Amino acid sequence: MIETMKVGMKTQKILVFGDTHMPTRTDSIPTSFYEKIKQTQYNLALMTGDLVREQAMRAALPPLPKCYIVKGNMDYGHDYRFHEQLQIEGLNVLLLHGTQLRPRGSIKQFHEILCRVGADIGIHGHTHKPTIDLYEGKLIINPGTISGATGGWRGRDDASFVELEISSSEVRVILYNTDWHLVKKSELRFLKKNGDMARSE
């Protein structure tokens, strides 16, 4: 089932994050991220899974808008769906954790899934590494880990999350990444043209 999201606004601002691993590997996000999210009015939040405990995640973040959460390999006991597919304005978005992608984080395999379900944008997590890839007409996004959770049981890594601004068939992708000292912001724009996603200047 594909849910259609329209909020009666010209542009929809969407928060995208995941792999918080709270409280098993960490219990907070960077202060700069907390303040940015707190000060921004989002229409929607998309979470790539591996929250571990949703209550712990929500305690570490500011209040969130309506959320779509998919099940990760560490989300034991939760009844999240393995994927969510949304029609957001003129773009179809597929959200999943990425456990099923082989090899880990495979863009080629995700592209095949996107083609099969008719999605324009694919969002996944699991690797803890932020990426924005345009691959054969599909836009594939990984927001990384907003808490800097490592792949194991040690320390912390760089933290990151993504904002999407969707208007009609265009999307602005903003990536925030920090080493816990300096925040770096990068931005790319894309649009759907003749059935394919393409770069927009």
C-alpha positions in Angstrom: 0.0 0.0 0.0 1.3 3.4 -1.0 0.3 6.3 1.3 -0.1 9.7 -0.3 1.3 12.7 1.7 0.0 16.1 1.0 -0.1 18.8 3.6 -1.4 21.8 1.7 2.0 23.5 1.6 4.1 24.5 -1.4 7.1 22.7 -0.1 7.3 19.7 2.3 10.2 19.7 4.7 11.2 16.1 5.8 13.6 15.0 8.5 15.4 11.8 7.6 17.6 9.8 10.1 18.2 6.5 11.7 20.6 4.0 13.2 20.4 5.6 16.6 21.1 2.4 18.6 19.8 3.9 21.8 20.4 3.1 24.6 22.7 0.2 23.8 25.5 2.1 22.1 24.8 5.7 22.9 22.2 7.9 24.5 22.5 11.3 22.8 22.9 13.1 19.5 25.2 16.1 18.9 24.0 19.3 20.5 24.2 21.1 17.2 21.9 18.6 15.6 19.4 18.8 18.5 19.2 22.6 18.2 18.9 22.5 14.4 16.0 20.0 14.6 14.3 21.9 17.5 14.3 25.1 15.5 13.0 23.6 12.3 9.4 22.9 11.5 9.2 19.6 9.7 6.1 18.1 8.0 7.3 14.5 8.4 10.1 12.3 9.8 11.4 9.2 8.0 13.5 6.8 10.1 15.7 4.1 8.6 15.4 1.7 11.6 17.8 0.3 14.2 16.4 2.7 16.8 16.6 -0.2 19.3 14.3 1.5 21.7 12.0 4.1 20.3 11.4 5.7 23.7 15.1 6.2 24.3 15.4 7.8 20.8 12.5 10.2 21.4 14.0 11.2 24.8 17.2 12.2 23.1 15.6 14.3 20.3 13.2 17.3 20.3 9.5 16.6 19.7 9.0 15.1 16.2 6.2 15.4 13.6 4.4 12.4 12.2 6.9 9.6 11.8 7.4 6.6 9.5 9.7 4.0 11.0 11.0 0.8 9.3 12.3 -2.2 11.2 16.0 -2.7 11.4 17.9 -5.8 12.4 18.3 -4.5 15.9 14.7 -3.5 16.5 13.7 -6.6 18.5 10.1 -6.6 19.7 8.9 -3.7 17.6 6.0 -4.1 15.1 7.4 -1.7 12.5 7.0 -2.6 8.9 10.0 -3.8 6.9 9.4 -1.0 4.4 7.2 2.0 3.9 6.3 3.5 0.5 5.0 7.0 0.3 3.8 9.3 -2.5 5.1 12.7 -1.5 3.9 15.4 -3.9 5.1 14.2 -7.3 7.7 11.8 -6.0 7.4 8.2 -4.9 9.6 7.3 -1.9 10.6 3.8 -0.6 12.0 3.6 2.9 13.7 0.5 4.3 16.6 -0.3 6.6 18.8 -2.1 4.2 19.5 -5.4 5.9 18.4 -7.2 2.8 20.9 -5.5 0.5 23.8 -7.7 -0.5 26.5 -6.8 -0.5 26.0 -4.4 2.4 24.6 -1.1 1.1 24.4 -2.4 -2.5 23.1 0.5 -4.7 22.6 -1.9 -7.7 20.3 -4.2 -5.7 18.4 -1.2 -4.2 18.0 0.2 -7.7 16.4 -3.1 -8.8 14.0 -2.9 -5.9 13.1 0.7 -6.7 12.4 -0.2 -10.3 10.2 -3.2 -9.2 8.0 -1.1 -6.9 8.0 2.1 -9.1 9.7 4.4 -6.6 11.8 7.4 -7.6 13.7 7.8 -4.3 15.1 5.1 -2.1 16.1 5.8 1.5 18.0 3.2 3.6 20.4 2.9 6.5 22.3 0.0 8.1 25.8 1.0 6.9 26.0 4.1 9.2 27.6 6.0 6.3 25.8 8.9 4.7 25.5 8.8 0.9 23.6 10.6 -1.8 23.7 8.7 -5.1 22.0 9.2 -8.5 22.0 5.7 -10.1 20.4 5.0 -13.5 17.4 7.4 -12.9 16.9 6.7 -9.2 17.9 8.8 -6.2 19.3 6.7 -3.4 19.9 8.3 0.0 21.5 7.0 3.3 21.3 9.5 6.1 24.0 7.7 8.1 23.7 7.6 11.9 22.4 10.7 13.7 23.9 9.5 17.0 27.3 8.6 15.7 26.7 5.0 16.8 29.5 2.7 15.8 29.0 -0.7 14.0 30.2 -2.4 17.2 30.4 -1.6 20.9 33.1 1.1 21.0 33.2 4.9 21.1 31.4 6.9 18.5 31.8 7.8 14.8 30.8 10.9 12.8 27.1 11.7 13.1 24.8 12.7 10.2 21.2 13.3 9.1 19.4 14.5 6.0 16.7 17.1 5.3 14.5 16.8 2.2 12.5 19.7 0.7 10.1 18.3 -1.8 8.0 20.5 -4.1 6.1 19.0 -6.9 8.6 16.7 -8.7 11.7 18.4 -7.3 13.7 17.6 -4.2 16.5 19.5 -2.4 18.7 17.1 -0.3 20.6 18.7 2.5 23.2 16.5 4.4 24.5 17.5 7.8 27.6 15.7 9.0 29.7 16.3 12.1 32.8 14.9 13.7 31.3 16.2 17.0 33.3 19.4 16.6 32.6 20.9 13.2 29.3 20.6 11.3 29.5 20.3 7.6 26.5 21.0 5.4 26.2 19.9 1.8 23.3 20.3 -0.6 22.2 18.8 -3.9 19.1 19.3 -6.0 17.2 16.8 -8.2 14.1 16.7 -10.3 12.0 14.0 -12.0 12.2 14.5 -15.7 10.8 12.1 -18.3 10.2 9.5 -15.6 13.8 9.6 -14.2 15.5 11.5 -11.4 18.2 13.9 -12.6 20.5 16.6 -11.2 19.0 20.1 -11.1 21.1 23.2 -11.0 
